[in-house]
Each structure stands twice: as C-alpha cells, then as structure tokens.
Amino acid sequence: MSSISSYRTRPLPNYGTLMTIEEFTDYVKRGSFIDSDGHGCYATETEVTNIQVNLKDIKYDKADIFPKFSHVMWFNK
C-alpha cells in the first residue's frame, strides 16, 4: 500500500464506480468484490488517490481506513 504521506490524487475518471467507505465495506464483506474482479482506490467525492484498498483487510476489519478519504473508487477488470 502507498504511504499516506506520499499519495497522489487526480480528478475522478469517467469510468469506475464511486462508493462510500461504508457501502464498499458492506459489498466486500458480502463477497461482491474479490481481487480477481478488479481493484479499489481510496477517494473523496471529487478525487481518486493511488492508494489501493486491500480487500482482505477490509473483509477482516484490519484496514487502515484513512479518515481523509470518504469513498472508494472501484475499477473492474
């Protein structure tokens, strides 16, 4: 995972699915997203970061969810 102190942001792209952290966590815990489906990056309502979400950490409540980021942008393969 990228360090919180060295991340980059960019405007949200026209592709992918933006979800709140709560929505995303619920989907992961229900098995709706798995690593082979794609990947997620922490985001805000207007920007996406280069910090990738570790799905296993989300599933088992071990994720470093940074309070600065309220969303996850999911990119299907």
Residue, then its C-alpha position, 0 to 999 in steps of 0.5 A: m500500500s502507498s504511504i499516506s504521506s506520499y499519495r497522489t490524487r487526480p480528478l475522478p475518471n469517467y469510468g469506475t464506480l464511486m462508493t462510500i467507505e461504508e457501502f464498499t465495506d458492506y459489498v466486500k464483506r458480502g463477497s461482491f468484490i474479490d481481487s480477481d474482479g478488479h481493484g479499489c482506490y481510496a477517494t473523496e467525492t471529487e478525487v481518486t488517490n493511488i492508494q489501493v484498498n486491500l480487500k482482505d483487510i477490509k473483509y477482516d476489519k484490519a484496514d487502515i481506513f484513512p479518515k481523509f478519504s470518504h469513498v472508494m473508487w472501484f475499477n473492474k477488470 
